[in-house]
Amino acid sequence: MTPRIIGGKKSRSTQAAERFFKERRIEYQLVDIGRDAPSAGELDRIASQCGGFEALIDTESASYRKRGMQYMEFDAREELLADPTLLRIPVLRTDKGAAVQPTREDLERLTTK
């Protein structure tokens, strides 16, 4: 599986993940969260490998604050499917697993052969 970065083109964290792959000449796929939302199945797989849906919600995002979610009870899966901008980015998916806001160690662990 080609490594897949789900993120935002303007996100510095996403750009750092892209730079990691470019420096090592590793082919990857970038999915811009602003244009293409993860499917329900893909979101389920990511959540199962990254600590659940609650771990995927970016509680510091503008969308989270704007909607007043800090004062609400909500189903994290349902909210992520309805508004993918709540996803903590970047998310890296490979055949070895997934990581949310991956560190350099995560990037190396998930991409080494």
ABEGO torsion letter per residue (X at the ends): XBBBBBBBAABAAAAAAAAAAAAAGBBBBBBBAAABBBBAAAAAAAAAAAGEAAAABBAABAAAAAAGAAABBBBAAAAAAABAAABBOBBBBBAAEBBBGBBAAAAAAAABX
